[in-house]
Each structure stands twice: as C-alpha cells, then as structure tokens.
C-alpha cells in the first residue's frame, strides 16, 4: 500500500503546475459527487417519500373527518342503535317481535357487551330472521352458536352467545 501511495505521489509531483490544479479540481469534484450520490440523494428521496406519505395520510384524515358526521347520524338513526337499552331487555323485546318469545328459555349476561341466550323448540326460519334483525337493526353479532334440531322438522334448540358491536 505504501509503495502504491508513493508511486501516486511521485506521479503527482511530476505533473506541471496547471495539471496538478486540474487533478485537484477533478478529485474535489469527484469527492463532492460521491458524497452527494452516496449520502444526500438517498436522504433526499427518503424525505420526499415521507412527505408524500404524510400528505396522503392528511388527506385520508380530512376525508374521515368529513364523513364522520354523516356516519354518526346514520348510527344514531338505527332503531335501538343508541338507546342504551340493556341486552336482556333488547333480546326479550326483539324475540317477542319475532314471535319466538315462548322459545326463549334463558338469558344470562356474558361480560359487558355480551349475553348468552338459550332457545328451545323454536322455528328455525324465525330464529334466523331474528338473528339477522338483531345484527341489522341493533348491531348485535353472533359470537358463537350451537343449533340442534328437534324431533319435529323445522324446529331447533339453540345456545347462542351474542355481543353488541363496539362503537368506532
């Protein structure tokens, strides 16, 4: 390595004064170019990418804010959606409306937002329509279900765990 460095020094000192200045200028220019392409250009691209991402996120946030009012109004306009009615009362009332209140064998709370429901000898079609109504009108979802057929065709017994959807 020392021999190579020594030969470069000998070559450099053997150049004319104008040639040495040209080599120094070219070396400086090459050093600046290397620093730019290795450090500054990737950093500049990364900053531009981040700025674009932030701008896109700000546009998304503005859109979300613009639709949040109508979404809240829609959620509030759902029947029973914002009444604060307990799940026990809601299940009982909706089961009466669906015509399966006599099949309602038991209800027990399951956490803050859930309820366990037992139906016995209920018409399958009525149970399915009732569950769809609970989801569409009240935001009640089925967490788990066990449905067993009875001796009579179209009649079932069911154990359900229903949960109230969390407001977003």
Buried (B, 14 or more C-beta within 10 A) or exposed (E): EEEEEEEEEEEEEEEEEEEEEEEEEEEEEEEEEEEEEEEEEEEEEEEEEEEEEEEEEEEEEEEEEEEEEEEEEEBEEEEBBEEEEEBEEBBBEBBEEBEBBEBBBEBEEBEEBBBBBBBBBBBBEBBEBBBEBBBEBBBBBEBEEEBEEEEEEEBBBBBBBBBBEEEE
